[in-house]
Structures are given as C-alpha cells and as structure tokens.
Amino acid sequence: MEPLLSVIVPVYNAQKYLLACYNSLKQQTYPNLEFIFVDDGSTDASFKLLCDLKKRDSRVKVISQTNQGQVLARKAGLAAACGDYIAFMDNDDTLPADAYQLLVENAKASQAEISMGSYYQLLDQKILKTFIQGLGFVSGQAKAADKHDFEIKSAYEVLSNLNNNQAQARYSGLLWDKIYRKEVIREAFLQVDTRLRIGDDMVCLFEALLNATTVAVSTVPVYYYAATPTAYSRTRHTLKKSYAKLMYQNLLACLKLHQLQNDVILLKQVRLWTIRNLLYFEYDKLSTLEGIFPFDGVKAGERILLYGAGILGQAIWRIYAKPNKYHLVGLVDKKADAYSGDVKPLAFIKDVSFDKCLVCLFTQQYYPKIKKDLLKLGVSEAKICFIDYQMLLKVDLVQLFKKID
C-alpha cells in the first residue's frame, strides 16, 4: 500500500471556499489520503459544513477548537495525523488533481524528507503569476517541465537560497507547496512560537529544513494560491506587538539550536525574511529610520500617489492615509477591479495632482515595466519613486527592534 498522506487544513470563517477546497482534495489521484480540517472557532457555518463532509467521506477528520490562531490549529492537526507524510493547505485554496501523486512519487524516488513543487497565484480565478521553485515568480502561466522531472537538493542548499539581495525568492518560504516526513515536520513545529500570527510558515519551514538532509524539487505547479482578501492566512491582525521581531527571535533560536548561529549565509536569510515581513506587515515601524522610510527623498508636505495595491501598497495606504507630514492622494493599480476599498484604476492618475508617485513593490525586476507604463500615462520621470530594497540590507535589526519595543 502507498504511504498515507495527512492533509491538514486550518479553517476560519471559510464557508464560501470550503467546498472548492474539499473537492480539490477529493479529486486527488493519489490513493491513500486523510483530510484533517481544524475549525479554529469559526462564527459562520464552516463547522456544520465540515461535519456534513465527514458524514459523506470517511477520509475526513474534523477538529474543533476556540479561536487560537493558525499555529495551534496546525499543531492540533498534526497531533491527530496518522500519515507517513504531512501536507498543509489553506482553506481558500485548491490543488491540481495530481498534486500529491507527484509530491509523494518524488519523495519516494529521492528518499527526501521534504518534497516541494511550484505553484500558481490566482487573482479572480485567473492565473496571475507562477512561482517556479529554484527560480522565483514569472508572469502568467509558466510551461512546466515533465511531471517526472525533479531535482534532488540538499536541505542546506535550499535553505541558503530562499532569497537573494533583490528580495526575489528562489525557493518559497511557505508550508503548503510541500509535503514532509511526519517526524521532520513534527520536530519543526516544536520550535514555532504559538504567539506568532505572521511569519509562522517561515519559522516552521526554516526548522524543517535544518532537520532534513534531502529535498526533492519540482518545477511542476502543485497548488493554486488564491489571493483573496478574506483568506485565513491573510486575515489582518491588530499588531499590538511586533510579529516580525518575534519571528526574528524564533529564527535565531533555530540557528542556535543547530549550532549554526555564526553561519553567515543563514544569518543573511534570517535578516532578509525579517525585513520582508516588516515591509509587508509593519511598514510603519520602519519610519523610525530617517532618510530611508517611508519615502526616500520626498519632502514633508508633498502629495504622494501610490502605485500597486498589493500587501505593501495597502499597508502604506492604511498607515499613512491619516493626516501627517505626507499627504497621500490615492492608491492605483492596473487590476483595481480585483481589489475592494479605495483602490483606483490607472485612469485616476490623469485626474489627480501629485508631486511623487511611489511604486509599491520591492522586487526590482518589475519596476522598469511599471515605470515605462507610468511614463506612457504622462507621469514625469522626476516624480517616479521606488523603494530601494538594498538600503534595508544595512539596517541594524537589533537596534531597530529596541526602538519599537
């Protein structure tokens, strides 16, 4: 019999998405699966729906707990898992039918403790980008190699190439595009701080890779990641404390546990991931860095137009929209209709007066195309700004976190 694979799905107010999520699990070609749904205190009909699924499918297990967050939900799922391998899934995402067949076959063929695949990022059910493991994001639907083609990498090689100086991930820092030997991931979760609400995937994966020796890497997409504003993993939290700081401390603790606290390459990875989380979720805390943030070279009182409604753009808008020394006049995006709230289409640029247009990205490779588009719309080159990610690499995180305690 094929090894049992346990798929753990934390659920929070997901009744709108649950059937699609379950159906993509039900349609998997891999024959030996169990599905563990952990309802984390949902206030909608999610738990009732899960109970109905359990009655219809003997592979479904349902766990209910008060709302305690994703880390404890996943831990509860792990405690109940009987599988030789473990996988994770978000409650609003879906899978190609052969996803787990591919990942298990690659794990078995290479005797890897971790088997990873690539993934699609969806926006309004359409493929926006493809993340290719070992390469990073490419626009649209990428042509994958044959499903039987995969590389065998050392865990250290993957760990030391999770990122590069341009903040373009080479391998993803996520849990859900991979499967794990149960003993490796259970050991990893012992090191994840249950207080974490942001960055827990990174800490867990970091520790799992430190526990592992071999990783099977496939360029074939095995996951459809839906960029929906109400997703469990994108739920907004009131940041009463710095989760970036907590993540940073957790990652350093992982290195110390494995006596790698002086490994220059891995310390760089810790810095890069911490800075990414600060940019994504705690942008306001970087305002303590005079001359760098929030807008390098922008004078107080100038009118700022934000371009890009991703997590970073929306964070800047949310934090600095209130009256202060910077006057934000709008947030625009070429896919404005995919976002709710205050996001305007690009045509808004011609209707508003501004002194600077800040491109809200921190992946340099997309900037030239965006800049070209802005110039075509009549924006003066002198008005176009871009976050200089390289400047962040010089930030003293220890001193920064002392300031924001």
N, C-alpha and C positions, 0 to 999 in steps of 0.2 A: 504494500500500500504506500501511496505517496505520503510524504511528511505532512502533518497537519499545520496549517497556517491560520493563526488567530488574527482577525482584523478588529482593531479597537477604534470605536468612533465616539468621541465625546459629543453630547447633544445638548444644545441650549436654545430653546425657542426656535426650533428649526422645522416646524410642521410644513412650511412651504416647500422645503427642499428634500425632506426625508425620503419620500417615495422614490425620487430620482436617484438619490444616493443608494438606497437599498436595492433598487432594480439593477444598478450597475454592478453591485456585488453579486446579486442573484445570477446574473448572466455570465459570470466568470467561467472560463473554460477549465480552470484548474479545479480538480475534483474534490479536494479534501480541505474544506474551509469551515471555520466557525466565525460568526459575526457577533461581536460584543459591543452593544450600544450602552453607553453610560449617560443616563439623563442627569444633568447637573442642575437640578432644581428649576426646570422649565416651568413657565407660567402659562404657556399655551397648551395645545393639545398634543404635543410631542410624545409625552409618556404614554398616552392612550393609544396613539398610532403605533408605537413600538410594541406595546402589549398585543395588539392585533397582529402585527407581523410575526411575533413569537408563536402565536397560535397556528399560523399558517406555515411556518418554516422551522423545522427542528434545529437548524443550524444557528438560529438567533438566540442570543442570551441578552437579557435586559437587566441592567443595574440602575437603581435609583438612589440619588443622594441629594442632600441640600446643596445649594449653590456654593461651591468651594473653588471653582476655577479649573482650568484645563489640566494643570499638572496633577492634581489629585484625582480628577476624572480618569486620566490615562493610567495613573497608578492603580486605581480600582479595577480597571480593565485588565491590567497586567496580572493582578492577583488572581483574577478569575480565568485567565487564559490557560488553555491546555496544549497549545500549539508548540511544535518544534521551532517554528518561525513566528515572528510577530510583525504585523504591519499596522500602520496608523492611517486614519482617514479623517478629514474634516467633514462635518455634517452637511455641508452645502456643495460638496464636490462630487465628481463622478470619475469612472475609470473606463479605459478601453477594455473590451471583453477578454483579451489575452494578457492583461497586465500581470497578474500574479503567476500565470503559467510561465511567462518569460522570466520573471524575477527568481522564481524557485529553480527553474532549469539552470539559470546562470549560476546561482548559489551552489547548487549541487555539482555542476561541472567543474567549478573552480575551487570547491571546498571553502568558499568565502563565508565569513561571519556576517558580512553586510553585502547585500546586492542592491544596486541602485539603477534607476532608469531616468530618462529625461521626462519633461512634462510640458503640457500646453497651458498657457494662460489665456483664459476666456474673458471676453467682455461682451455682455448681452448675447451669450451663447455662440459668439463667433471667436475664432482663434485670433488673438491679438499678437501674441509672441510665443516662441518656442524656446524653452531652456534646454540646451544640449549639455549634458554632463561632460565636463572637461573643456568646454568652450565658452558657455555663458548664453545670454539671450541673443536670439536672432529674430528679425521681424517676420511675422506671419507664420504659416505652417511650414516647418522645415522638412526636407526629404530625409528620412532616417535611413540608416544602414539596414541591411537584412537583420531580421529579429534575432538570428542566431549569432550575429557578430557582437562580441563584447571584449573588453579588455580586463585583464587582471592587474590590479594596482595594489601596492602596499597601503595599509591604512595611513601610515605617516605621509606618504606621497599625496594622498587625497587631502589629509588634514592640513598640510603645508601649502596647498593650492586652493583653499576655499575662496581666496580672494587675491586681488593684486592691487597695485597702487592706484588704479583708476576706479576702484570700488566695483569692478565688474567681476562677479563671482564666476569662478571656473567650475566649481562644484557647489551644489546647493547646500545651504545650512539648514535644511528642512528635514522633518522626520517622515513625511508622508509619501515621498517618492522612492522609498527604500523598504526592504524587509531586513530583519535582523534575526540572528540566532537568539533564542529566548534568554539564555544565560548572559549574553553580552548586553542586551538592552535592559534587562532587569538590574544588572550591576550598575549600568549607567544612570538609571533613574534614582538610585540611592544617593547620587550626588546632586540631584536637582532640588534646589530650594523651593519648597512648596509655596513660599510667598511670591514667587515670580509670576507675573502676569504677561510680561513681554520678554522675549529672549530665551524662554524655556526650551524651545526647539534647539537653539544653538548650543546651549549648555549640555543638553542630553546627547546630541549628536557628537559634540566635542569629546565627551567622556566615552561614548560608544566606540569612536574611532581610536581613542587611546587604549581601549580594552581589546580591540581587534588587531589582527595582523593582515588579513587579506580582504579586499573589496572587489566585487565584480561590477564593472561599469559599462552600462549600455547607452547608446545614443538614441534608442527607440523610446518614444514617449509612452509612459505608463500611467499618466494621471492627467485629469482635466481640472485645473485650478480655477475656480470661479471668483473673479474679483468683485464680489458683491459687498455693498456697504454694511449689510447686516450679518455678515458671516461671523461664526463663533470666534475664529481666530483674529478677526479684525474688529471685534467689539471694542468700543472706546472705553478706556478706564480713566477714572479720575486719578491723576498721578499725584497722590499725596506724598509719595516718596519717589526717588529715582530708581526705576527698574533697570536702567542702563548701568547704574552704579552696582546694583545687586547682581546683575548678570556678569559684570566685570569681575567682581569679587569671586563669584562662582567659577568662572573660567580660570582665574588664577589659582583657585583651590584645586581644580582638576590637575593643572600642571604640577603643583606641589605634591599632590598625592602620588603622581607617577615620577617624581623627582626630575621634572623637566622644567622647573621654574627659571632656569637660565638658558633655555633653548631660544635663541634669538628669533628664529623663523616663527615658532609657535607664539611667542610673545607678540610678534607683529600681527598675527592673526587675531589674537585677543584684542589688540588695540583697534584694528580695522572693524571688527564686528561691534565693538562698543561704540565707536564713532558712528557707524551706520545706524545703530539704534537711537543714539542721541539725535541724529538728523531726522529720522523717521518720526520719533515719538516725543522727544523732549527738546525740540529745537530752541525753545525759549531759554533753556539753561545755557546755551552757547552764547547768549547775548552778553554774558559776563566777559567774553573775550573781545575786548575793544580792538577795533581795526580789522576784525575778521567777520564777525556776525553782528547783526543779522544781514547787512548788505555792505560789503566792502566797497569803499569809495563813494557811497551815497551820503549826501549831506542831510542833516536834520531838516525836516520840513518839506523835503522833496516828495512828489507824488509818485507812488510805485504801482505799476501794473504787474501782476503775477501771471506767468505763463506756465501751465502744466498743473492739472488737478489731481495728480497722484497723491500718495500719502504725504510726501514732503510739501507740495504746494498747498494742500489743505491744512496741514499743520501750521504753516507760516500764516495763512489767511486767518485761521482760528485764533492764533496767539497775538497777531499784530493788527487785526482788524479794529480793535478798540483804539480810541484816540491815544496817540503817543507821539513821539518825535518823528515817526514815519507815518505817512498818510497813504494807506492802501486804497487804490481807486477801483480795483476789480481783480477777479481771478478768471482767466480764459483758458479754454482747452479746445483742440480741434475735434474732440469727441464729447463736447459739452452735454449732448443729449443723453449720454450714458451716466451722467452724474446728477445727483439731486442737489438742491440748495442753491447757492449763489454762483455756480459756475456758468460763465457766459461763453457763447460761441466766438470764434475768431473775428467775426464781423464787428464785434463790440469794440475792437481796437480802434476803428475809424471814428467811433462815436465818443471817445473819452480822451481827455487831456492828461498826459503823464510826462514825468521827467525821466524815468528809468523803467525799463521792462526787465524784470528778473526772471530768468529761465530756471524753473524749479526742478532741476534734475541734478544728480551727482554722478551720472555715467557720461563721461566726456564724449563718447563715440556718437551720441545722438545730437550733440549740440550744433555741429556745422549745418546739418539739415534744417534744424529748427531756426537757426539764425538766418539761413537763406530764405525760409518761408516768411520770417518777420520782415526782412528787407523787401520782399515782394509786396508785402502789405503796406509798405511805405514807412516802416519804423526806421528811424535813423540809426546807423550803426553805433553812434556815440551813446545811444540810450539803452543798448542791449547789454545786460549783465549776466554773469554765470557764476555759480558758487565754485570757488577754487578749492576743490577737494584736497589738493596737495598741501595746502596750508594747514589743514586739520591734522595731517600726519605729525606735525610738530607740537601738537597740543600736549601739555603735561596733564594727563588724566588724573593723577593723584591730587595735584593742586586744584584742578577744576572741581573734582568731587568734594574737596574741602570747602570750596566756595558755595556749593549748592546744598550742603547739609541742612 
